[in-house]
Amino acid sequence: MSHKERNVDLAKWSGPKRPYDLVKEFVIALLVVSVLVAGLATLFGSPDQKAVTLQDWAKKAPSDFIATTTGELAGTTISAAYGAPYNDASEGLSLGPLKLQKWAGVTIPVDPKYDFVIEPLAYSKDSAVPIALDQWNGASANQQLTWATDYASAIEKAGDSSKVTSSNAFGPVPAMSAGLLALAQDGNLDGLLTTSDTPYPSDFTKPILFLADGGYLDELGAAQHLHGDQWGMMNETGSYPGQSWLWLFSLWYNVEPFKSSENADAQIFFVLFLLNLGFIFMPKLPFINRLPRLIPIHRLIWRRYYRENNL
Amino acid sequence: MATMWTTRLRKSTVEKFEPQDILPDEQPSYVASWIYVFGVLTLASLTVIIITGLWLTTKGVTWWHTSSVGHFVNSLHLWSVELFFVFMVVHLWGKFWMAAWRGRRFATWVTGVIAFVTSIATGFTGYLIQTNFDSQWIGSQAKDGLNAVGIGSFFNTLNTGQATLLHVALLPLVVGAITIWHVILVRRNGVVPPLDANEIAGGAK
């Protein structure tokens, strides 16, 4: 930008002016937008697929529920091995030497084995559950892990928890899993996971973490084109535009090297951070700030002005 | 007197503006393009968002699941948000091609970008508090991104209470304040003149 031009930009415009009714413009815009919004809302409405409950999951995919419960006891589920902010099970993701996830700390303590399984089982009406819990609590950590791991393997091998032949090798795990399944099918587990801290729940961390550890929620998401590789970040259920403004976020999950990176979440956040900084400081970026001159779309925008001034 | 805080505040704020600058009834002749409409359309959409959002707020987060009126108001809110982003993106592109940051208008550009980014955060929290499958899914997926960079330790996408308060209180306050600041800057600095306007009559005093 030349010195002369900078002076012009700072100066009050002394050239020709024209009447411009800002208030009228706003009122007309408000009316136009209101009519457009009302029309779109009337024609298309808005999506409202009912929330999934633990009861739905336990009734519709009992084997997945049992396998997930066993995984919580074995410590092999996503949330059991998550790290901050829920637990210290892993260091979480990092950006090179920056272990931001770990450094932020455990601020929302969740112990999936106890919070999702053992604690709720105290409310089970199944007479086999207290005996199973006694056996579990009286065993060593290694023994507990062996029982849970062996049962998880047997379910995976059989393909369905109902096809697993009962065995003492699984200890109390089948009884505990079955007890939790019954609690969930009766609809009690949903409340137990949300009201353990207060009878006025507004925090659904525990039930959703548990639900997301299983495969049922994932299948529902895929059916609604909500997976990352389906550009799900910007989609919502049904055929609605969703958060289309997140396209730049969603894009990176669909391209290498991020697509196959285990650290994609942290890396993409960093990329977006840099892009946003670039967006803010775009007027200061060499070449980018020259693009409006190099690609003269401004000639179209101000065509009347340039025409009237023979430019 | 000049050392009084009140005096300083008045001098640095209200005394910076002439009534004609705050609500002008004329604009430079070059302000004659459809692209200028998208700024005011964005503001109009924001107004509809606020009105419909307040309506939903007075009834609570689950009202729209059980009431046909509530569902319609939710639809109004959704579509006003969709239009808001469309208009804002066109407005931003327009300002880019006009190099609208020229001449002490860098702050106007920055406040516009920040308004865009904070609007995305506000929209995101809106999706989290729908209390339906979308909320569950989006909360469950988004937590991993936020947790990966440590933000999740302070903002829990699965805590509907926290997301609700952010969506209806803190974030609208931020978006509202930054938008007002943006509009004030536009009014104070005026609409950016055409590129090369210095070479013709009217550009220079």
Interface residues (C-beta under 8 A of the other chain):
Chain A: M1 S2 K4 E5 R6 N7 V8 D9 L10 A11 K12 W13 S14 G15 P16 K17 R18 P19 Y20 D21 L22 V23 E25 F26 A29 L30 V32 V33 S34 L36 V37 A38 L40 A41 T42 F44 G45 S46 P47 D48 Q49 K50 A51 V52 Y82 A84 P85 G92 L93 L95 L100 Q101 W103 A104 G105 V106 T107 I108 S202 D203 F204 T205 I208 L209 L211 A212 L217 L220 G221 Q224 L226 G228 G232 M233 E236 T237 Y240 P241 Q243 S244 W245 L246 N263 D265 A266 I268 F269 F270 N276 F279 I280 M282 P283 K284 N289 L291 P292 R293 I295 I297 H298 I301 W302 R304 Y305 Y306 E308 N309 L311
Chain B: L23 P24 D25 E26 Q27 P28 S29 Y30 V31 A32 S33 I35 V37 V40 L41 L43 A44 S45 T47 V48 W64 H65 H71 F72 N74 S75 L76 L78 W79 S80 E82 L83 F85 V89 G94 F96 W97 M98 A99 W101 R102 G103 R104 R105 F106 W109 V110 V113 I114 V117 I120 G123 F124 Y127 Q130 T131 N132 F133 D134 S135 Q136 W137 I138 G139 S140 Q141 A142 D144 G145 N147 A148 V149 G150 I151 G152 S153 F154 N156 L158 N159 T160 G161 Q162 T164 G190 V192 P193 P194 L195 D196 A197 N198 E199 I200 A201 G202 G203 A204 K205
